[in-house]
Amino acid sequence: MMITLLPHFYKETIMPSSDTPEWGLKCAITPRFGARLVQEGNRLHYLADRASVVGTFSKTEARHLEHVFPELIKQLEHKLRASELNPRQQKCVTLHCNEWTCEADTLGSVGYVYIAIYPSSAATQ
């Protein structure tokens, strides 16, 4: 399954806008991709208008993120099935996939999962 973050993602990557709302889980690491995913049972749905980029990814990083995003969604859905992510309880989980880190939390919102995805190397800088 390929989830396309484009063209929205590349537009924001090349020309971040200060008037665009910041979506996703808040964290101090940049660059990062954030989104509010809609939770339906153990399934997650990505909506491009509920996503944003903070900082600037290179085109190569953006392509790599496009590639790992579906795998991260699968891992998050597994965490929902295993009750490690609970729609009614705030608890941050951290996932890793091909040099990328994803932090996710429902924030007890019952219906949404907030994520922040960034290159793992950015966390050590």
Backbone torsions as a table, in degrees:
resi	resn	phi	psi	omega
1	MET	NA	125.5	178.3
2	MET	-108.7	119.4	175.9
3	ILE	-99.2	122.8	-177.0
4	THR	-91.6	121.5	176.2
5	LEU	-90.3	-4.1	-177.2
6	LEU	-95.7	156.1	1.6
7	PRO	-82.6	-13.3	-177.3
8	HIS	-50.7	-45.5	-174.2
9	PHE	-65.2	-48.4	-179.3
10	TYR	-65.8	-38.1	178.3
11	LYS	-57.3	-47.7	-179.8
12	GLU	-70.0	-31.7	-178.6
13	THR	-67.0	-42.9	-176.7
14	ILE	-79.6	-41.7	-177.0
15	MET	-130.6	77.3	178.1
16	PRO	-60.0	142.6	-177.2
17	SER	-116.1	134.2	-179.5
18	SER	-74.7	-17.0	179.4
19	ASP	-91.6	2.2	176.7
20	THR	-86.0	129.5	178.6
21	PRO	-63.6	149.0	178.3
22	GLU	-91.5	121.2	-179.0
23	TRP	-106.9	161.6	173.5
24	GLY	95.7	-174.9	-179.6
25	LEU	-73.5	132.3	-179.5
26	LYS	-75.5	134.9	173.4
27	CYS	-156.6	163.3	-174.2
28	ALA	-88.0	-2.7	-174.9
29	ILE	-85.5	134.3	174.2
30	THR	-133.9	148.4	-2.6
31	PRO	-75.7	156.6	177.2
32	ARG	-149.4	153.2	174.7
33	PHE	-108.0	127.7	179.0
34	GLY	-122.5	149.2	178.6
35	ALA	-155.8	154.1	170.1
36	ARG	-107.7	109.9	179.5
37	LEU	-87.9	145.5	176.5
38	VAL	-90.7	127.7	179.8
39	GLN	-98.3	129.1	175.8
40	GLU	-130.1	97.5	-173.1
41	GLY	64.8	-123.5	177.6
42	ASN	-100.4	15.3	179.3
43	ARG	-107.0	148.4	177.7
44	LEU	-121.1	139.7	-179.9
45	HIS	-120.6	130.7	178.5
46	TYR	-94.3	130.0	175.3
47	LEU	-117.9	119.5	-175.0
48	ALA	-60.1	-29.7	-179.6
49	ASP	-81.5	3.7	175.2
50	ARG	-119.6	38.9	-179.2
51	ALA	-139.4	153.1	178.5
52	SER	-154.1	164.4	177.2
53	VAL	-120.3	133.1	173.8
54	VAL	-112.6	123.8	-174.0
55	GLY	89.3	-164.0	-176.8
56	THR	-132.9	124.6	172.4
57	PHE	-91.7	147.7	170.3
58	SER	-71.7	165.0	177.5
59	LYS	-61.9	-36.2	178.2
60	THR	-64.6	-45.8	177.9
61	GLU	-61.2	-41.1	179.7
62	ALA	-61.5	-42.2	177.9
63	ARG	-64.6	-41.4	178.7
64	HIS	-63.8	-40.6	177.7
65	LEU	-62.6	-42.7	175.6
66	GLU	-54.5	-39.0	-176.6
67	HIS	-72.4	-41.5	-175.5
68	VAL	-86.3	-17.2	-175.7
69	PHE	-55.0	-48.7	179.4
70	PRO	-60.0	-37.0	178.6
71	GLU	-66.9	-40.1	177.5
72	LEU	-63.9	-38.3	177.3
73	ILE	-62.8	-43.5	177.6
74	LYS	-59.6	-43.5	178.9
75	GLN	-63.4	-39.9	178.4
76	LEU	-65.5	-40.7	177.7
77	GLU	-63.4	-36.8	175.7
78	HIS	-63.1	-41.4	178.4
79	LYS	-63.0	-34.9	175.9
80	LEU	-66.1	-46.7	179.6
81	ARG	-61.8	-35.8	-178.8
82	ALA	-85.0	2.7	-178.8
83	SER	62.6	19.8	173.7
84	GLU	-77.6	-26.6	169.3
85	LEU	-109.2	120.3	-175.7
86	ASN	-116.0	124.9	-178.1
87	PRO	-61.5	-20.7	-176.1
88	ARG	-104.1	-1.2	-176.0
89	GLN	-131.2	135.6	176.1
90	GLN	-79.5	120.9	176.6
91	LYS	-163.2	120.5	-178.5
92	CYS	-82.6	132.5	173.1
93	VAL	-115.7	149.2	-179.9
94	THR	-120.9	129.9	179.5
95	LEU	-119.0	155.1	177.3
96	HIS	-131.6	139.7	178.3
97	CYS	-154.3	115.7	174.8
98	ASN	47.0	57.4	175.8
99	GLU	72.3	13.4	177.3
100	TRP	-118.7	146.8	177.7
101	THR	-117.7	137.7	176.6
102	CYS	-125.6	122.4	171.9
103	GLU	-103.4	136.4	-176.9
104	ALA	-141.4	146.7	178.8
105	ASP	-157.9	141.6	174.7
106	THR	-81.0	-18.6	-175.5
107	LEU	56.5	22.9	-179.7
108	GLY	67.5	23.9	-171.3
109	SER	-81.5	-13.1	-177.7
110	VAL	50.4	75.3	175.9
111	GLY	137.3	-11.5	-179.1
112	TYR	-133.6	150.6	170.6
113	VAL	-126.1	124.1	-178.8
114	TYR	-97.5	131.7	-176.8
115	ILE	-128.9	154.2	168.8
116	ALA	-134.8	125.9	-179.2
117	ILE	-122.5	133.3	-178.4
118	TYR	-151.6	159.1	176.1
119	PRO	-62.1	134.6	-178.6
120	SER	-56.6	-32.5	179.7
121	SER	-65.3	-26.1	-179.9
122	ALA	-68.3	-25.4	-178.7
123	ALA	-71.7	-21.4	-177.6
124	THR	-97.7	-2.3	-178.0
125	GLN	-88.4	NA	NA
